[in-house]
Each structure stands twice: as structure tokens, then as C-alpha cells.
Amino acid sequence: MNHFLIQAVINSVPQMRYTKENQTPIAEMMVNFQGLRNEDPIRELKVTGWGSIAQEMIEQLKEGQNVVLEGRLRMNSITRKIAINT
């Protein structure tokens, strides 16, 4: 089971976009959250909402607000080539 529950602070105003196929609304924003220990660094996470949740994000959320997020956590990794100048 993949279940995620965390308290965070909104770092950027939610931005809306739409899918090409059926114009489903998608809202994205960045949030910051503290680690479990005081010495843990503050982490940043991109939050994505679809459909009616995306609409609510745009209408109700503002930068600097505290929020409690619940949902699924998915991690993506990107492999990039590094250019080395010699």
C-alpha cells in the first residue's frame, strides 16, 4: 500500500494546465517540509492534483499556507549525460 501523509508549507502558487486529450485540469505546486529530526534538512516536493482537486488547489491555496497532504508518493529519477570539458 502506498499512502503518504505529511504537513508542509506551500512554496509556490499552484499553476494550472490541461491535458491535450480531454482537457482534464492538472494543478502543480511546490511545498517544503521538515525532516523527522531537527538536523534533517528541509525538503522540497512537487504536488500534483487532477480534476476537481486541481480546481480546489487553484481556488483555495496560496503561497506560505500550511497544508496537510494525503495521497500516493511517486518518485521519478532522470539520468542525464554530463559534459566534461577537458
Phi and psi in degrees as a GROMACS rama.xvg file:
@    title "Ramachandran Plot"
@    xaxis  label "Phi"
@    yaxis  label "Psi"
@TYPE xy
-110.903  101.895  ASN-2
-131.172  133.41  HIS-3
-129.176  128.117  PHE-4
-140.597  120.489  LEU-5
-152.173  149.895  ILE-6
-97.362  134.396  GLN-7
-146.336  170.7  ALA-8
-115.827  132.181  VAL-9
-69.5356  124.821  ILE-10
-96.6024  -23.3246  ASN-11
-146.059  150.364  SER-12
-61.5616  134.181  VAL-13
-58.5562  137.814  PRO-14
-113.044  137.155  GLN-15
-102.968  141.591  MET-16
-143.475  174.416  ARG-17
-133.904  147.264  TYR-18
-69.8669  151.929  THR-19
-71.4041  -38.7266  LYS-20
-66.3664  -57.7828  GLU-21
-127.937  16.4466  ASN-22
58.4394  35.2624  GLN-23
-69.0639  130.118  THR-24
-71.3884  140.118  PRO-25
-132.814  123.936  ILE-26
-112.283  139.694  ALA-27
-130.939  145.267  GLU-28
-153.538  161.211  MET-29
-105.42  140.334  MET-30
-129.004  156.916  VAL-31
-114.946  145.041  ASN-32
-145.527  150.568  PHE-33
-83.3838  147.536  GLN-34
-70.8493  177.417  GLY-35
-69.916  -32.4857  LEU-36
-106.101  154.176  ARG-37
-60.515  -31.9414  ASN-38
-81.5936  -8.29143  GLU-39
-69.6501  139.799  ASP-40
-71.5039  158.111  PRO-41
-70.2716  135.168  ILE-42
-108.613  155.614  ARG-43
-117.885  142.205  GLU-44
-140.95  136.984  LEU-45
-89.5295  129.11  LYS-46
-110.027  132.614  VAL-47
-123.75  130.657  THR-48
-121.917  144.062  GLY-49
-116.254  152.406  TRP-50
61.6104  -129.132  GLY-51
-66.977  -30.2334  SER-52
-64.9186  -39.2538  ILE-53
-61.079  -42.7771  ALA-54
-61.7658  -43.3898  GLN-55
-65.1656  -38.041  GLU-56
-58.6696  -46.8715  MET-57
-65.4054  -41.9235  ILE-58
-75.4353  -33.1534  GLU-59
-113.368  -20.344  GLN-60
-101.488  141.996  LEU-61
-133.714  156.118  LYS-62
-58.4973  136.971  GLU-63
93.1807  -13.4036  GLY-64
-71.6867  146.718  GLN-65
-85.3688  136.424  ASN-66
-136.103  154.428  VAL-67
-109.701  122.889  VAL-68
-105.592  137.608  LEU-69
-136.881  136.761  GLU-70
165.699  -150.823  GLY-71
-104.526  144.662  ARG-72
-105.119  128.508  LEU-73
-129.04  133.311  ARG-74
-114.507  130.084  MET-75
-111.474  145.975  ASN-76
-126.788  146.504  SER-77
-123.313  128.652  ILE-78
-95.9187  125.275  THR-79
-122.274  146.106  ARG-80
-81.3183  138.349  LYS-81
-105.19  125.124  ILE-82
-85.0143  127.045  ALA-83
-110.959  121.197  ILE-84
-87.1907  127.553  ASN-85
